[in-house]
């Protein structure tokens, strides 16, 4: 694949600019090609660690030596520079910033770059800056990139139609108002590689029309979908469970033939319940609110209350856990009732939770209930177990704090999921699967619809209430 | 690249030192034991490419090994490669335009990027080399050091007193570096070894022929048939051509047998040619083994702009070096008793005077710890004479006390010169006569406040007045007789007669001599001895004793021996001066 001419010209002219890259149109490949072809050292910035990994993998495949580029998230880069020159940047000593502290990081990085004292450092370090997934930039991050573009030629890649941000999260940069004035549009990538490589041109062509319709504000006519798109029309609300079962009932899934079920964007619990029903693994969000709740509740309670909470969590995460009879038996034994059947290991652990303040019995409970059962919220249970173990070490911080460290480590180590997963547009953006199930039964934005429909390269099952689909 | 700042703590004789070397040549001058060479050693160690050096207790200040040694060398004029965040960007510091180190890079218009390398030695006697700044010190950043390749590029090229080593292909020698890297040298040596063995086999066959025959015979007796091809050869293992065994030769003579000066010159040239250092050249005792004209040549070479490493640190004890270099190249090193060492640029101005003049006219003064600045040649001569006289009296001489004499060049210039030397950290004495005060009426007070000891004759007395009026008659007669040895009698007669009425004039020189107890006669002689006015000018000329040799003779033979019978004022002044001299060690 060659670098498109207009991008090549911009590189030669050392111009700043933007490249619109529809989903699956070989954006990562193009970026890797640019790095491979230029002679200077490049700064590659993106948003997520997954994005970093994907780019690194692609660069390695192309045989680009790692000293030819610096690849990291915008957050990590900003933190590194703000912390390297704390007097100039005014950065307070934060080793690992959280939440709102990130705005301090970006403010410090902006102050540092604005001060011009490290202009030469930037120019000595990089000959070209490339930023991926630009539609996900916050206004703060955009300001940092604009300051960089003043010193080094900068190309940004993104797709305004894939701009999805967390409910309650920070707003992303506005394409028309903020991005285009700083980075004039150079080109739009034109080849749908994701489907071309899978010899699925009909899907590629249909998605091109979907994109055009969404951008134009027109309804999508699902009747014109190609054969690889199964439309399950929800003509009466009572059939939802049946259609859900039908849509998600793929046979012969494997690591090379995965299925991503794109569920509710806003509720972890709703997605978890779906995972339980359709026998899939639930993908947890990075901050995982359920883990945070579990940690603070376990540490705040004791005795029967703690046990009750743990049992509820197990029932919501593992198939075949029934908390009511179990809790009844434990409270009877605890009350002094003579028992004929000997205690099971799980019961012993549960009694230890009730009678002691220790956390080790909680770990034992998790282990006992996982035996022989299918855990559909594996990520949650494993992260909780690891946090509990960390908390049991001498001198450890609170359980919530331990969980934060565990999540940080998992984030950096990269996450692996099964071949049948329940996810959301927010969690799945930028990722590619062979098959997908998309629920369009509730109103969705054009960005959510586009991201959901562009995840699969082979086959899509759409469960929809309307055959003429409009974005909200 | 160049060294922009040096900080030393608890290293050998140095308790503490801060120094901002200039770009170009930095010649460290100062009295012995002022730790000049220690400064060079410290810089070389901190920038050493080898991080396996070991140290001993004597490397610590005062041998106190529990107080860690720290040497911080801050490099500036960095290449982009060092500044890039692929390398050392987070470790960058800055040097402001006024020579101060700041912890983070300054704005381009206010200074330069810099990197500090710290060598610290603790009581384990092992050195650690790290890139240092406040952020590393605070533990906010992990420690790291330069890569080996970069260490090699900042390592100074040092020309020691003995440079022979560099004239063979030894480890880290300049010649080895010129052979395009160590690997190439090894290859050349291996090939040289093979050559030597082959050559030996053909040429030495005859030498060993008879003993080889005996070997064959002996073998035959025990039934062992040796092949006919056995020959004497060099054993590869025992006789390897190693680093250092190949040297440049002129005919049969190794080039290191050149005179010391010549070999040092050659090595200096080779080091430049091989781009031995991109950063710094260090030369101890630059004048060592070189005749004056070759010193001048070497200095010119070091100052030439097209050298790869234009920054040079040298030490010198040679007035020729001081005279030949620009005053901007000179740095005066002084060590206080508590071990604090200061390095001051010699081009610091004092009261708007050209700082270049003193090193050209009195380079020797810069090499002593103490300078006694005399108003003019007469006073310099007097002091020299007195010194000779004191030596005869078994008192310590001025050289032993580390005191150099300098001609101050007049009543206005001498105090300024004293101020200049005082500002450079020298201990300074100033000897003025008292018939005229400096035009700058406040300068003497300022100098005394700054620590200069000022010696003056009794109020209103010139040196000539002192000689004629404050010595006993016998001494004045000796002075009179001595004056006659170099002046025409008529000149003295004229001088004595000048204020007299026509009817009262002397007619012979003997008449004058007989009247040497007469104050009017002495007044007349002293007045003329100071010199006479030119037409239309206040300047004096034709003074009798403004000559070092004459004044020296007077002091040694006349003033010294008669001091005990001299006027009280003169006695007091000379004993104060002697007391000051004895105050130095």
Interface residues (C-beta under 8 A of the other chain):
Chain A: X41 X67 X70 X80 X83 X84 X85 X86 X87 X88 X93 X115 X116 X117 X118 X119 X120 X121 X124 X125
Chain B: X80 X81 X83 X84 X85 X86 X89 X90 X92 X94 X103 X104 X105 X106 X107 X108 X113 X135 X140 X141
